[in-house]
């Protein structure tokens, strides 16, 4: 039989190691998953110029949206930059991601491009269109067909991961492609025609920052600090556009003169505009989400009764700048 003294010592040792383990966990950097998209670049700009510390935030870059979704599903990342379409897919699966920030609204950055020989939309009848197998990509295609009075059975569809888009188009494996920046700019420079853009579906493609519900409960301060640094990174971009453009070119793999055009395809809300999206009395993010759910349900992408209100975290402390604390 164990002596009382031995048992007490054992419990003290166990308690010490548990405390050490918890301390280590709490000091680990926030893992933020994303893909290459201009709307996420202010995060990397902040990291490059020292606003965001690598010891506090670790960016995990994936080559496709499906990889980000899988990482979030399996707890490999704590937060993610995704479209509302993707967030609603996670909700449809029974997960509870929390939307804490609007990153951007696509206003031309998502497009349907055709090969040089195809100059108008109706010429796509019977042709093969490539698209990423994601809710957003398929929805852009559905809206493009709807606006141009065509049906899905008028075309052939091939699915590709995002990193395969450019090569599939250049190889002429497809006649047209639903894609996004920076691939859009690269293919336009190679003779592609732009037949449809997200300007024709306003407020339907919204990129957001989501956080795992359990992580947010215990890490409110790091998330609030990350959001503060997001705004500081946007301010840096406005104050130093030329230097910022040079930084953007490295990851987007574009020329500096192309960056202005790329960002014209995005609406990036400032702090006050973000607060309007989340305004408890009339949150426009709820209205937008409900409209997207209707579209996704019509096209068979979601099936459950999604309570979009449960996805929004209204804690205003998330949006307070560090100098106001």
C-alpha positions as protocol buffer text, in pm:
chain_id: "A"
residue {
  index: 1
  type: UNK
  ca { x: 0 y: 0 z: 0 }
}
residue {
  index: 2
  type: UNK
  ca { x: 126 y: 349 z: -91 }
}
residue {
  index: 3
  type: UNK
  ca { x: 214 y: 572 z: 201 }
}
residue {
  index: 4
  type: UNK
  ca { x: 31 y: 902 z: 238 }
}
residue {
  index: 5
  type: UNK
  ca { x: 360 y: 1091 z: 197 }
}
residue {
  index: 6
  type: UNK
  ca { x: 437 y: 910 z: -129 }
}
residue {
  index: 7
  type: UNK
  ca { x: 88 y: 979 z: -262 }
}
residue {
  index: 8
  type: UNK
  ca { x: 111 y: 1349 z: -178 }
}
residue {
  index: 9
  type: UNK
  ca { x: 451 y: 1377 z: -349 }
}
residue {
  index: 10
  type: UNK
  ca { x: 317 y: 1195 z: -653 }
}
residue {
  index: 11
  type: UNK
  ca { x: 19 y: 1430 z: -681 }
}
residue {
  index: 12
  type: UNK
  ca { x: 244 y: 1734 z: -647 }
}
residue {
  index: 13
  type: UNK
  ca { x: 464 y: 1610 z: -932 }
}
residue {
  index: 14
  type: UNK
  ca { x: 163 y: 1539 z: -1154 }
}
residue {
  index: 15
  type: UNK
  ca { x: 19 y: 1884 z: -1078 }
}
residue {
  index: 16
  type: UNK
  ca { x: 354 y: 2046 z: -1164 }
}
residue {
  index: 17
  type: UNK
  ca { x: 376 y: 1876 z: -1502 }
}
residue {
  index: 18
  type: UNK
  ca { x: 13 y: 1956 z: -1585 }
}
residue {
  index: 19
  type: UNK
  ca { x: 80 y: 2320 z: -1507 }
}
residue {
  index: 20
  type: UNK
  ca { x: 390 y: 2319 z: -1725 }
}
residue {
  index: 21
  type: UNK
  ca { x: 198 y: 2152 z: -2006 }
}
residue {
  index: 22
  type: UNK
  ca { x: -81 y: 2409 z: -1989 }
}
residue {
  index: 23
  type: UNK
  ca { x: 169 y: 2694 z: -1986 }
}
residue {
  index: 24
  type: UNK
  ca { x: 339 y: 2557 z: -2295 }
}
residue {
  index: 25
  type: UNK
  ca { x: 7 y: 2514 z: -2476 }
}
residue {
  index: 26
  type: UNK
  ca { x: -104 y: 2868 z: -2398 }
}
residue {
  index: 27
  type: UNK
  ca { x: 224 y: 3009 z: -2531 }
}
residue {
  index: 28
  type: UNK
  ca { x: 208 y: 2823 z: -2861 }
}
residue {
  index: 29
  type: UNK
  ca { x: 143 y: 3044 z: -3164 }
}
residue {
  index: 30
  type: UNK
  ca { x: -200 y: 3073 z: -3318 }
}
residue {
  index: 31
  type: UNK
  ca { x: -212 y: 2850 z: -3627 }
}
residue {
  index: 32
  type: UNK
  ca { x: -385 y: 3035 z: -3913 }
}
residue {
  index: 33
  type: UNK
  ca { x: -461 y: 2841 z: -4232 }
}
residue {
  index: 34
  type: UNK
  ca { x: -504 y: 3010 z: -4570 }
}
residue {
  index: 35
  type: UNK
  ca { x: -439 y: 2993 z: -4943 }
}
residue {
  index: 36
  type: UNK
  ca { x: -282 y: 3252 z: -5175 }
}
residue {
  index: 37
  type: UNK
  ca { x: -544 y: 3524 z: -5233 }
}
residue {
  index: 38
  type: UNK
  ca { x: -487 y: 3902 z: -5239 }
}
residue {
  index: 39
  type: UNK
  ca { x: -746 y: 3957 z: -4966 }
}
residue {
  index: 40
  type: UNK
  ca { x: -530 y: 3762 z: -4721 }
}
residue {
  index: 41
  type: UNK
  ca { x: -206 y: 3939 z: -4810 }
}
residue {
  index: 42
  type: UNK
  ca { x: -232 y: 4210 z: -4540 }
}
residue {
  index: 43
  type: UNK
  ca { x: -160 y: 3933 z: -4287 }
}
residue {
  index: 44
  type: UNK
  ca { x: 168 y: 3853 z: -4463 }
}
residue {
  index: 45
  type: UNK
  ca { x: 246 y: 4222 z: -4506 }
}
residue {
  index: 46
  type: UNK
  ca { x: 207 y: 4261 z: -4130 }
}
residue {
  index: 47
  type: UNK
  ca { x: 444 y: 3972 z: -4072 }
}
residue {
  index: 48
  type: UNK
  ca { x: 700 y: 4111 z: -4319 }
}
residue {
  index: 49
  type: UNK
  ca { x: 714 y: 4459 z: -4164 }
}
residue {
  index: 50
  type: UNK
  ca { x: 714 y: 4340 z: -3803 }
}
residue {
  index: 51
  type: UNK
  ca { x: 354 y: 4414 z: -3703 }
}
residue {
  index: 52
  type: UNK
  ca { x: 274 y: 4044 z: -3662 }
}
residue {
  index: 53
  type: UNK
  ca { x: 520 y: 3836 z: -3461 }
}
residue {
  index: 54
  type: UNK
  ca { x: 593 y: 3483 z: -3586 }
}
residue {
  index: 55
  type: UNK
  ca { x: 612 y: 3365 z: -3224 }
}
residue {
  index: 56
  type: UNK
  ca { x: 248 y: 3465 z: -3180 }
}
residue {
  index: 57
  type: UNK
  ca { x: 96 y: 3370 z: -3515 }
}
residue {
  index: 58
  type: UNK
  ca { x: 205 y: 3089 z: -3746 }
}
residue {
  index: 59
  type: UNK
  ca { x: 66 y: 3113 z: -4099 }
}
residue {
  index: 60
  type: UNK
  ca { x: -4 y: 2773 z: -4253 }
}
residue {
  index: 61
  type: UNK
  ca { x: -35 y: 2814 z: -4628 }
}
residue {
  index: 62
  type: UNK
  ca { x: -218 y: 2548 z: -4829 }
}
residue {
  index: 63
  type: UNK
  ca { x: -244 y: 2505 z: -5204 }
}
residue {
  index: 64
  type: UNK
  ca { x: -621 y: 2459 z: -5211 }
}
residue {
  index: 65
  type: UNK
  ca { x: -932 y: 2552 z: -5017 }
}
residue {
  index: 66
  type: UNK
  ca { x: -1017 y: 2186 z: -4963 }
}
residue {
  index: 67
  type: UNK
  ca { x: -688 y: 2144 z: -4774 }
}
residue {
  index: 68
  type: UNK
  ca { x: -773 y: 2438 z: -4546 }
}
residue {
  index: 69
  type: UNK
  ca { x: -1117 y: 2291 z: -4478 }
}
residue {
  index: 70
  type: UNK
  ca { x: -972 y: 1951 z: -4393 }
}
residue {
  index: 71
  type: UNK
  ca { x: -713 y: 2107 z: -4161 }
}
residue {
  index: 72
  type: UNK
  ca { x: -987 y: 2298 z: -3980 }
}
residue {
  index: 73
  type: UNK
  ca { x: -1207 y: 1988 z: -3954 }
}
residue {
  index: 74
  type: UNK
  ca { x: -928 y: 1787 z: -3795 }
}
residue {
  index: 75
  type: UNK
  ca { x: -803 y: 2054 z: -3554 }
}
residue {
  index: 76
  type: UNK
  ca { x: -471 y: 2105 z: -3733 }
}
residue {
  index: 77
  type: UNK
  ca { x: -526 y: 2482 z: -3736 }
}
residue {
  index: 78
  type: UNK
  ca { x: -693 y: 2716 z: -3486 }
}
residue {
  index: 79
  type: UNK
  ca { x: -821 y: 2972 z: -3733 }
}
residue {
  index: 80
  type: UNK
  ca { x: -867 y: 3006 z: -4107 }
}
residue {
  index: 81
  type: UNK
  ca { x: -923 y: 3261 z: -4381 }
}
residue {
  index: 82
  type: UNK
  ca { x: -1208 y: 3130 z: -4597 }
}
residue {
  index: 83
  type: UNK
  ca { x: -1512 y: 3242 z: -4792 }
}
residue {
  index: 84
  type: UNK
  ca { x: -1852 y: 3241 z: -4625 }
}
residue {
  index: 85
  type: UNK
  ca { x: -1945 y: 2960 z: -4866 }
}
residue {
  index: 86
  type: UNK
  ca { x: -1679 y: 2740 z: -4709 }
}
residue {
  index: 87
  type: UNK
  ca { x: -1772 y: 2842 z: -4356 }
}
residue {
  index: 88
  type: UNK
  ca { x: -2134 y: 2746 z: -4422 }
}
residue {
  index: 89
  type: UNK
  ca { x: -2018 y: 2410 z: -4554 }
}
residue {
  index: 90
  type: UNK
  ca { x: -1845 y: 2349 z: -4222 }
}
residue {
  index: 91
  type: UNK
  ca { x: -2162 y: 2452 z: -4039 }
}
residue {
  index: 92
  type: UNK
  ca { x: -2364 y: 2214 z: -4256 }
}
residue {
  index: 93
  type: UNK
  ca { x: -2135 y: 1936 z: -4132 }
}
residue {
  index: 94
  type: UNK
  ca { x: -2219 y: 2020 z: -3770 }
}
residue {
  index: 95
  type: UNK
  ca { x: -1907 y: 2222 z: -3686 }
}
residue {
  index: 96
  type: UNK
  ca { x: -1923 y: 2560 z: -3510 }
}
residue {
  index: 97
  type: UNK
  ca { x: -1667 y: 2796 z: -3663 }
}
residue {
  index: 98
  type: UNK
  ca { x: -1692 y: 3150 z: -3528 }
}
residue {
  index: 99
  type: UNK
  ca { x: -1673 y: 3440 z: -3773 }
}
residue {
  index: 100
  type: UNK
  ca { x: -1480 y: 3724 z: -3608 }
}
residue {
  index: 101
  type: UNK
  ca { x: -1369 y: 3949 z: -3895 }
}
residue {
  index: 102
  type: UNK
  ca { x: -1465 y: 4040 z: -4252 }
}
residue {
  index: 103
  type: UNK
  ca { x: -1145 y: 4034 z: -4457 }
}
residue {
  index: 104
  type: UNK
  ca { x: -1274 y: 4135 z: -4799 }
}
residue {
  index: 105
  type: UNK
  ca { x: -1563 y: 4127 z: -5043 }
}
residue {
  index: 106
  type: UNK
  ca { x: -1478 y: 4011 z: -5395 }
}
residue {
  index: 107
  type: UNK
  ca { x: -1564 y: 4275 z: -5653 }
}
residue {
  index: 108
  type: UNK
  ca { x: -1403 y: 4133 z: -5966 }
}
residue {
  index: 109
  type: UNK
  ca { x: -1132 y: 3916 z: -5814 }
}
residue {
  index: 110
  type: UNK
  ca { x: -1325 y: 3593 z: -5891 }
}
residue {
  index: 111
  type: UNK
  ca { x: -1390 y: 3531 z: -6259 }
}
residue {
  index: 112
  type: UNK
  ca { x: -1477 y: 3297 z: -6542 }
}
residue {
  index: 113
  type: UNK
  ca { x: -1210 y: 3313 z: -6813 }
}
residue {
  index: 114
  type: UNK
  ca { x: -1218 y: 3160 z: -7160 }
}
residue {
  index: 115
  type: UNK
  ca { x: -952 y: 3063 z: -7408 }
}
residue {
  index: 116
  type: UNK
  ca { x: -849 y: 3330 z: -7660 }
}
residue {
  index: 117
  type: UNK
  ca { x: -1066 y: 3178 z: -7935 }
}
residue {
  index: 118
  type: UNK
  ca { x: -1386 y: 3208 z: -7725 }
}
residue {
  index: 119
  type: UNK
  ca { x: -1498 y: 3569 z: -7706 }
}
residue {
  index: 120
  type: UNK
  ca { x: -1857 y: 3550 z: -7573 }
}
residue {
  index: 121
  type: UNK
  ca { x: -2039 y: 3344 z: -7312 }
}
residue {
  index: 122
  type: UNK
  ca { x: -2286 y: 3168 z: -7540 }
}
residue {
  index: 123
  type: UNK
  ca { x: -1993 y: 3015 z: -7727 }
}
residue {
  index: 124
  type: UNK
  ca { x: -1932 y: 2800 z: -7416 }
}
residue {
  index: 125
  type: UNK
  ca { x: -2224 y: 2571 z: -7500 }
}
residue {
  index: 126
  type: UNK
  ca { x: -2093 y: 2218 z: -7526 }
}
residue {
  index: 127
  type: UNK
  ca { x: -1751 y: 2329 z: -7400 }
}
residue {
  index: 128
  type: UNK
  ca { x: -1554 y: 2211 z: -7095 }
}
residue {
  index: 129
  type: UNK
  ca { x: -1524 y: 2447 z: -6800 }
}
residue {
  index: 130
  type: UNK
  ca { x: -1277 y: 2389 z: -6521 }
}
residue {
  index: 131
  type: UNK
  ca { x: -1364 y: 2478 z: -6164 }
}
residue {
  index: 132
  type: UNK
  ca { x: -1227 y: 2417 z: -5817 }
}
residue {
  index: 133
  type: UNK
  ca { x: -1435 y: 2162 z: -5631 }
}
residue {
  index: 134
  type: UNK
  ca { x: -1544 y: 2408 z: -5365 }
}
residue {
  index: 135
  type: UNK
  ca { x: -1882 y: 2557 z: -5283 }
}
residue {
  index: 136
  type: UNK
  ca { x: -1763 y: 2903 z: -5386 }
}
residue {
  index: 137
  type: UNK
  ca { x: -1619 y: 2794 z: -5721 }
}
residue {
  index: 138
  type: UNK
  ca { x: -1928 y: 2595 z: -5811 }
}
residue {
  index: 139
  type: UNK
  ca { x: -2152 y: 2881 z: -5703 }
}
residue {
  index: 140
  type: UNK
  ca { x: -1965 y: 3130 z: -5925 }
}
residue {
  index: 141
  type: UNK
  ca { x: -2017 y: 2892 z: -6215 }
}
residue {
  index: 142
  type: UNK
  ca { x: -2386 y: 2851 z: -6131 }
}
residue {
  index: 143
  type: UNK
  ca { x: -2436 y: 3229 z: -6114 }
}
residue {
  index: 144
  type: UNK
  ca { x: -2246 y: 3284 z: -6438 }
}
residue {
  index: 145
  type: UNK
  ca { x: -2471 y: 3033 z: -6615 }
}
residue {
  index: 146
  type: UNK
  ca { x: -2782 y: 3187 z: -6459 }
}
residue {
  index: 147
  type: UNK
  ca { x: -2692 y: 3543 z: -6558 }
}
residue {
  index: 148
  type: UNK
  ca { x: -2621 y: 3427 z: -6915 }
}
residue {
  index: 149
  type: UNK
  ca { x: -2939 y: 3217 z: -6941 }
}
residue {
  index: 150
  type: UNK
  ca { x: -2766 y: 2881 z: -6964 }
}
residue {
  index: 151
  type: UNK
  ca { x: -2803 y: 2554 z: -6774 }
}
residue {
  index: 152
  type: UNK
  ca { x: -2547 y: 2319 z: -6623 }
}
residue {
  index: 153
  type: UNK
  ca { x: -2631 y: 2058 z: -6887 }
}
residue {
  index: 154
  type: UNK
  ca { x: -2523 y: 2307 z: -7157 }
}
residue {
  index: 155
  type: UNK
  ca { x: -2160 y: 2257 z: -7057 }
}
residue {
  index: 156
  type: UNK
  ca { x: -1914 y: 1996 z: -6937 }
}
residue {
  index: 157
  type: UNK
  ca { x: -1747 y: 2041 z: -6599 }
}
residue {
  index: 158
  type: UNK
  ca { x: -1401 y: 1932 z: -6488 }
}
residue {
  index: 159
  type: UNK
  ca { x: -1281 y: 1991 z: -6133 }
}
residue {
  index: 160
  type: UNK
  ca { x: -929 y: 2097 z: -6041 }
}
residue {
  index: 161
  type: UNK
  ca { x: -753 y: 2202 z: -5724 }
}
residue {
  index: 162
  type: UNK
  ca { x: -660 y: 2569 z: -5715 }
}
residue {
  index: 163
  type: UNK
  ca { x: -292 y: 2506 z: -5777 }
}
residue {
  index: 164
  type: UNK
  ca { x: -379 y: 2318 z: -6099 }
}
residue {
  index: 165
  type: UNK
  ca { x: -580 y: 2601 z: -6258 }
}
residue {
  index: 166
  type: UNK
  ca { x: -310 y: 2789 z: -6441 }
}
residue {
  index: 167
  type: UNK
  ca { x: -145 y: 2487 z: -6600 }
}
residue {
  index: 168
  type: UNK
  ca { x: -474 y: 2324 z: -6701 }
}
residue {
  index: 169
  type: UNK
  ca { x: -575 y: 2644 z: -6880 }
}
residue {
  index: 170
  type: UNK
  ca { x: -237 y: 2694 z: -7049 }
}
residue {
  index: 171
  type: UNK
  ca { x: -237 y: 2330 z: -7164 }
}
residue {
  index: 172
  type: UNK
  ca { x: -584 y: 2393 z: -7313 }
}
residue {
  index: 173
  type: UNK
  ca { x: -722 y: 2096 z: -7122 }
}
residue {
  index: 174
  type: UNK
  ca { x: -1030 y: 2313 z: -7073 }
}
residue {
  index: 175
  type: UNK
  ca { x: -1211 y: 2577 z: -7277 }
}
residue {
  index: 176
  type: UNK
  ca { x: -1284 y: 2804 z: -6983 }
}
residue {
  index: 177
  type: UNK
  ca { x: -1203 y: 2829 z: -6614 }
}
residue {
  index: 178
  type: UNK
  ca { x: -1360 y: 2962 z: -6296 }
}
residue {
  index: 179
  type: UNK
  ca { x: -1069 y: 3103 z: -6101 }
}
residue {
  index: 180
  type: UNK
  ca { x: -945 y: 3398 z: -5894 }
}
residue {
  index: 181
  type: UNK
  ca { x: -650 y: 3627 z: -5835 }
}
residue {
  index: 182
  type: UNK
  ca { x: -357 y: 3607 z: -5884 }
}
residue {
  index: 183
  type: UNK
  ca { x: -428 y: 3339 z: -6148 }
}
residue {
  index: 184
  type: UNK
  ca { x: -676 y: 3577 z: -6315 }
}
residue {
  index: 185
  type: UNK
  ca { x: -407 y: 3838 z: -6387 }
}
residue {
  index: 186
  type: UNK
  ca { x: -157 y: 3582 z: -6513 }
}
residue {
  index: 187
  type: UNK
  ca { x: -403 y: 3425 z: -6759 }
}
residue {
  index: 188
  type: UNK
  ca { x: -535 y: 3760 z: -6885 }
}
residue {
  index: 189
  type: UNK
  ca { x: -177 y: 3849 z: -6975 }
}
residue {
  index: 190
  type: UNK
  ca { x: -166 y: 3531 z: -7182 }
}
residue {
  index: 191
  type: UNK
  ca { x: -470 y: 3616 z: -7394 }
}
residue {
  index: 192
  type: UNK
  ca { x: -762 y: 3484 z: -7186 }
}
residue {
  index: 193
  type: UNK
  ca { x: -1101 y: 3657 z: -7210 }
}
residue {
  index: 194
  type: UNK
  ca { x: -1296 y: 3760 z: -6901 }
}
residue {
  index: 195
  type: UNK
  ca { x: -1657 y: 3653 z: -6953 }
}
residue {
  index: 196
  type: UNK
  ca { x: -1795 y: 3686 z: -6599 }
}
residue {
  index: 197
  type: UNK
  ca { x: -1674 y: 3842 z: -6275 }
}
residue {
  index: 198
  type: UNK
  ca { x: -1785 y: 3868 z: -5912 }
}
residue {
  index: 199
  type: UNK
  ca { x: -1894 y: 4228 z: -5985 }
}
residue {
  index: 200
  type: UNK
  ca { x: -2206 y: 4062 z: -6125 }
}
residue {
  index: 201
  type: UNK
  ca { x: -2279 y: 3890 z: -5793 }
}
residue {
  index: 202
  type: UNK
  ca { x: -2226 y: 4171 z: -5538 }
}
residue {
  index: 203
  type: UNK
  ca { x: -2185 y: 4077 z: -5171 }
}
residue {
  index: 204
  type: UNK
  ca { x: -2199 y: 3706 z: -5253 }
}
residue {
  index: 205
  type: UNK
  ca { x: -1828 y: 3628 z: -5213 }
}
residue {
  index: 206
  type: UNK
  ca { x: -1715 y: 3740 z: -4870 }
}
residue {
  index: 207
  type: UNK
  ca { x: -1388 y: 3629 z: -4715 }
}
residue {
  index: 208
  type: UNK
  ca { x: -1380 y: 3602 z: -4338 }
}
residue {
  index: 209
  type: UNK
  ca { x: -1155 y: 3506 z: -4050 }
}
residue {
  index: 210
  type: UNK
  ca { x: -1297 y: 3215 z: -3853 }
}
residue {
  index: 211
  type: UNK
  ca { x: -1180 y: 3064 z: -3526 }
}
residue {
  index: 212
  type: UNK
  ca { x: -1250 y: 2728 z: -3368 }
}
residue {
  index: 213
  type: UNK
  ca { x: -1518 y: 2776 z: -3102 }
}
residue {
  index: 214
  type: UNK
  ca { x: -1322 y: 2606 z: -2825 }
}
residue {
  index: 215
  type: UNK
  ca { x: -1008 y: 2804 z: -2910 }
}
residue {
  index: 216
  type: UNK
  ca { x: -1192 y: 3135 z: -2901 }
}
residue {
  index: 217
  type: UNK
  ca { x: -1330 y: 3060 z: -2554 }
}
residue {
  index: 218
  type: UNK
  ca { x: -980 y: 3033 z: -2407 }
}
residue {
  index: 219
  type: UNK
  ca { x: -781 y: 3263 z: -2637 }
}
residue {
  index: 220
  type: UNK
  ca { x: -988 y: 3577 z: -2672 }
}
residue {
  index: 221
  type: UNK
  ca { x: -692 y: 3809 z: -2618 }
}
residue {
  index: 222
  type: UNK
  ca { x: -469 y: 3661 z: -2895 }
}
residue {
  index: 223
  type: UNK
  ca { x: -759 y: 3683 z: -3141 }
}
residue {
  index: 224
  type: UNK
  ca { x: -833 y: 4043 z: -3042 }
}
residue {
  index: 225
  type: UNK
  ca { x: -463 y: 4125 z: -3086 }
}
residue {
  index: 226
  type: UNK
  ca { x: -455 y: 3958 z: -3428 }
}
residue {
  index: 227
  type: UNK
  ca { x: -753 y: 4163 z: -3543 }
}
residue {
  index: 228
  type: UNK
  ca { x: -588 y: 4479 z: -3414 }
}
residue {
  index: 229
  type: UNK
  ca { x: -274 y: 4390 z: -3611 }
}
residue {
  index: 230
  type: UNK
  ca { x: -484 y: 4326 z: -3921 }
}
residue {
  index: 231
  type: UNK
  ca { x: -607 y: 4686 z: -3906 }
}
residue {
  index: 232
  type: UNK
  ca { x: -255 y: 4811 z: -3840 }
}
residue {
  index: 233
  type: UNK
  ca { x: -135 y: 4618 z: -4146 }
}
residue {
  index: 234
  type: UNK
  ca { x: -409 y: 4781 z: -4357 }
}
residue {
  index: 235
  type: UNK
  ca { x: -298 y: 5121 z: -4228 }
}
residue {
  index: 236
  type: UNK
  ca { x: 62 y: 5039 z: -4320 }
}
residue {
  index: 237
  type: UNK
  ca { x: -51 y: 4948 z: -4673 }
}
residue {
  index: 238
  type: UNK
  ca { x: -228 y: 5283 z: -4710 }
}
residue {
  index: 239
  type: UNK
  ca { x: 72 y: 5475 z: -4579 }
}
residue {
  index: 240
  type: UNK
  ca { x: 337 y: 5280 z: -4773 }
}
residue {
  index: 241
  type: UNK
  ca { x: 173 y: 5154 z: -5096 }
}
residue {
  index: 242
  type: UNK
  ca { x: 493 y: 5121 z: -5301 }
}
residue {
  index: 243
  type: UNK
  ca { x: 680 y: 4924 z: -5038 }
}
residue {
  index: 244
  type: UNK
  ca { x: 371 y: 4712 z: -4979 }
}
residue {
  index: 245
  type: UNK
  ca { x: 338 y: 4638 z: -5350 }
}
residue {
  index: 246
  type: UNK
  ca { x: 693 y: 4507 z: -5359 }
}
residue {
  index: 247
  type: UNK
  ca { x: 612 y: 4271 z: -5073 }
}
residue {
  index: 248
  type: UNK
  ca { x: 288 y: 4157 z: -5238 }
}
residue {
  index: 249
  type: UNK
  ca { x: 465 y: 4071 z: -5565 }
}
residue {
  index: 250
  type: UNK
  ca { x: 680 y: 3806 z: -5396 }
}
residue {
  index: 251
  type: UNK
  ca { x: 392 y: 3586 z: -5287 }
}
residue {
  index: 252
  type: UNK
  ca { x: 143 y: 3669 z: -5563 }
}
residue {
  index: 253
  type: UNK
  ca { x: 418 y: 3625 z: -5823 }
}
residue {
  index: 254
  type: UNK
  ca { x: 302 y: 3930 z: -6019 }
}
residue {
  index: 255
  type: UNK
  ca { x: 465 y: 4248 z: -6143 }
}
residue {
  index: 256
  type: UNK
  ca { x: 435 y: 4560 z: -5929 }
}
residue {
  index: 257
  type: UNK
  ca { x: 232 y: 4737 z: -6198 }
}
residue {
  index: 258
  type: UNK
  ca { x: -32 y: 4461 z: -6173 }
}
residue {
  index: 259
  type: UNK
  ca { x: -97 y: 4498 z: -5801 }
}
residue {
  index: 260
  type: UNK
  ca { x: -327 y: 4800 z: -5822 }
}
residue {
  index: 261
  type: UNK
  ca { x: -553 y: 4618 z: -6066 }
}
residue {
  index: 262
  type: UNK
  ca { x: -557 y: 4309 z: -5844 }
}
residue {
  index: 263
  type: UNK
  ca { x: -671 y: 4505 z: -5539 }
}
residue {
  index: 264
  type: UNK
  ca { x: -933 y: 4692 z: -5741 }
}
residue {
  index: 265
  type: UNK
  ca { x: -1111 y: 4357 z: -5751 }
}
residue {
  index: 266
  type: UNK
  ca { x: -1153 y: 4363 z: -5372 }
}
residue {
  index: 267
  type: UNK
  ca { x: -1341 y: 4569 z: -5119 }
}
residue {
  index: 268
  type: UNK
  ca { x: -1151 y: 4555 z: -4789 }
}
residue {
  index: 269
  type: UNK
  ca { x: -1356 y: 4690 z: -4496 }
}
residue {
  index: 270
  type: UNK
  ca { x: -1191 y: 4917 z: -4243 }
}
residue {
  index: 271
  type: UNK
  ca { x: -1261 y: 4886 z: -3872 }
}
residue {
  index: 272
  type: UNK
  ca { x: -1580 y: 5094 z: -3874 }
}
residue {
  index: 273
  type: UNK
  ca { x: -1715 y: 4907 z: -4177 }
}
residue {
  index: 274
  type: UNK
  ca { x: -1641 y: 4577 z: -4004 }
}
residue {
  index: 275
  type: UNK
  ca { x: -1832 y: 4691 z: -3698 }
}
residue {
  index: 276
  type: UNK
  ca { x: -2129 y: 4770 z: -3923 }
}
residue {
  index: 277
  type: UNK
  ca { x: -2122 y: 4413 z: -4056 }
}
residue {
  index: 278
  type: UNK
  ca { x: -2148 y: 4286 z: -3698 }
}
residue {
  index: 279
  type: UNK
  ca { x: -2381 y: 4555 z: -3559 }
}
residue {
  index: 280
  type: UNK
  ca { x: -2604 y: 4360 z: -3314 }
}
residue {
  index: 281
  type: UNK
  ca { x: -2915 y: 4567 z: -3394 }
}
residue {
  index: 282
  type: UNK
  ca { x: -2895 y: 4496 z: -3768 }
}
residue {
  index: 283
  type: UNK
  ca { x: -2596 y: 4274 z: -3858 }
}
residue {
  index: 284
  type: UNK
  ca { x: -2559 y: 4273 z: -4236 }
}
residue {
  index: 285
  type: UNK
  ca { x: -2334 y: 3967 z: -4210 }
}
residue {
  index: 286
  type: UNK
  ca { x: -2642 y: 3769 z: -4102 }
}
residue {
  index: 287
  type: UNK
  ca { x: -2844 y: 3889 z: -4401 }
}
residue {
  index: 288
  type: UNK
  ca { x: -2559 y: 3807 z: -4640 }
}
residue {
  index: 289
  type: UNK
  ca { x: -2511 y: 3463 z: -4484 }
}
residue {
  index: 290
  type: UNK
  ca { x: -2880 y: 3379 z: -4509 }
}
residue {
  index: 291
  type: UNK
  ca { x: -2885 y: 3480 z: -4875 }
}
residue {
  index: 292
  type: UNK
  ca { x: -2583 y: 3259 z: -4943 }
}
residue {
  index: 293
  type: UNK
  ca { x: -2747 y: 2966 z: -4760 }
}
residue {
  index: 294
  type: UNK
  ca { x: -3050 y: 3001 z: -4990 }
}
residue {
  index: 295
  type: UNK
  ca { x: -2827 y: 2996 z: -5298 }
}
residue {
  index: 296
  type: UNK
  ca { x: -2630 y: 2698 z: -5171 }
}
residue {
  index: 297
  type: UNK
  ca { x: -2944 y: 2505 z: -5078 }
}
residue {
  index: 298
  type: UNK
  ca { x: -3098 y: 2574 z: -5421 }
}
residue {
  index: 299
  type: UNK
  ca { x: -2788 y: 2429 z: -5585 }
}
residue {
  index: 300
  type: UNK
  ca { x: -2766 y: 2134 z: -5345 }
}
residue {
  index: 301
  type: UNK
  ca { x: -2447 y: 2234 z: -5162 }
}
residue {
  index: 302
  type: UNK
  ca { x: -2600 y: 2242 z: -4812 }
}
residue {
  index: 303
  type: UNK
  ca { x: -2880 y: 2033 z: -4666 }
}
residue {
  index: 304
  type: UNK
  ca { x: -2923 y: 2109 z: -4295 }
}
residue {
  index: 305
  type: UNK
  ca { x: -3108 y: 2401 z: -4136 }
}
residue {
  index: 306
  type: UNK
  ca { x: -2809 y: 2624 z: -4065 }
}
residue {
  index: 307
  type: UNK
  ca { x: -2858 y: 2878 z: -3786 }
}
residue {
  index: 308
  type: UNK
  ca { x: -2626 y: 3144 z: -3920 }
}
residue {
  index: 309
  type: UNK
  ca { x: -2666 y: 3356 z: -3605 }
}
residue {
  index: 310
  type: UNK
  ca { x: -2472 y: 3093 z: -3410 }
}
residue {
  index: 311
  type: UNK
  ca { x: -2168 y: 3145 z: -3634 }
}
residue {
  index: 312
  type: UNK
  ca { x: -2122 y: 3509 z: -3541 }
}
residue {
  index: 313
  type: UNK
  ca { x: -1938 y: 3624 z: -3230 }
}
residue {
  index: 314
  type: UNK
  ca { x: -2067 y: 3962 z: -3122 }
}
residue {
  index: 315
  type: UNK
  ca { x: -1803 y: 4031 z: -2858 }
}
residue {
  index: 316
  type: UNK
  ca { x: -1706 y: 4388 z: -2943 }
}
residue {
  index: 317
  type: UNK
  ca { x: -1376 y: 4351 z: -2756 }
}
residue {
  index: 318
  type: UNK
  ca { x: -1249 y: 4162 z: -3059 }
}
residue {
  index: 319
  type: UNK
  ca { x: -1252 y: 4485 z: -3259 }
}
residue {
  index: 320
  type: UNK
  ca { x: -1090 y: 4718 z: -3006 }
}
residue {
  index: 321
  type: UNK
  ca { x: -747 y: 4854 z: -3098 }
}
residue {
  index: 322
  type: UNK
  ca { x: -467 y: 4793 z: -2853 }
}
residue {
  index: 323
  type: UNK
  ca { x: -428 y: 5170 z: -2794 }
}
residue {
  index: 324
  type: UNK
  ca { x: -787 y: 5184 z: -2671 }
}
residue {
  index: 325
  type: UNK
  ca { x: -746 y: 4908 z: -2409 }
}
